[in-house]
Amino acid sequence: MYAPDWDLPHHPGPEDSWQESDCYWWFDKALGIGGWHRIGQYENQALGQSSIFLYEIGGSRFLDRSVAVPGAECRRTATGQNVGRSAVECLAPQIMRYRYVSDRASVDLQFAESFYEPRDWMIGGRHEKALATETGHLEVGGRIRGKVQIGNREAEVDALAHRDRSWGPRNLHGLDVLWFCNGTAGPDLSWTVMDVRLSSGHKRTVGFIARGKQTEDINRVEVNVITAADAITPLRGFVTLASASGAIDLDIHTNQGFMQRIAPGPFIVIDQSSRVFVDGREGFADFGVVQNALHGEHLPETEAEVRLTCVVDGTSTFQSHAKAIAPGLRAIWDT
């Protein structure tokens, strides 16, 4: 069960890999603006991580992956943490404020409306083997509101969103495959799911479906992905999630995404902010895929290698994923 201290900084354990992080995803359909932001610290390594991705459909996109912020630029308080240009603060139970400031982009957002009570991926914390001994984890869908700047565009957003928090040791050694999908179609329907496969052969799928205020653990998952010609960028996803009360089918259409390394190991995650169609409704989803094909050592990092996904920090031009679909398949895309 959720407790207010879940949203507050925790006392670090002795492990070198002990970390605490906040992350949120969102999309304002009316404005065509979306984003992702993660703020975290490896307290015992005096190391911070701050990454943010913002985009405007038909306009600009912005990426800042500051994944090795020195401890001197980080601090923890009783209610939050600061990492470089990013900050997160718990204003009250279930009310979080997120900030980022640079000369090319900024956010000042509050997640103050949860559609259901925040909870772990699986009741009883049975996700732990999947995430290698994380102590605690929180997931919840809702709405986020506030100010966003991307280049010269400033806007007040009111967006569907999803947030999470995690704290404890995090060990990603042996990660072969990872995909996840967080999202919501509004107060009546939300979901989160993560599928992990390790080189040891261990496989774990965790998550839940929220129907109104009631949540149920997921007991079956099916996923298929259409990629661009770069064999990296997801263009569309078809995901079925089932729980005790029945299944939902998610039809995911990518808006825009970015690439980020996952250390240790030669892993990249493609994180896609997307529209989703489910049960006759349109909502928001974040769809992420970790690529480690053939355990390869080469990690694509240039726009020449990855045509649609944002792979370069700074400001760039929005890339239409819908136009990447071959003409013969566009009728399927538009259905």
Buried (B, 14 or more C-beta within 10 A) or exposed (E): EBEEEBBBBBEBBEBEBBBBBBBBBBBBBEBBBBBBBBBBBBBBEEBBBBBBBBBBBEBBBBBBBBBEBEBEEBEBEEBBBBBBBBBBBBBEBBBBBBBBEBEBBBBBBBBBBBBBEBBBBBEEEEBBEBBBBBBBBBBBBBBBBBEBBBBEBEBEBBBBBBBBBBBBBBBBEBBBBBBBBBBBBBBEBBBBBBBBBBEEEEEBBBBBBBBEEEBBBBEEBEBEBBBBEBEBBBBBBEBEBBBEEEBBEBBBBBBBBBBBBBEEBBBBBBBBBBBBBBEEEBBBBBBBBBBBEEEEEEBBEEBEBBBBBBBBBEBBEBBEBEEBBEEEEEEEBEE
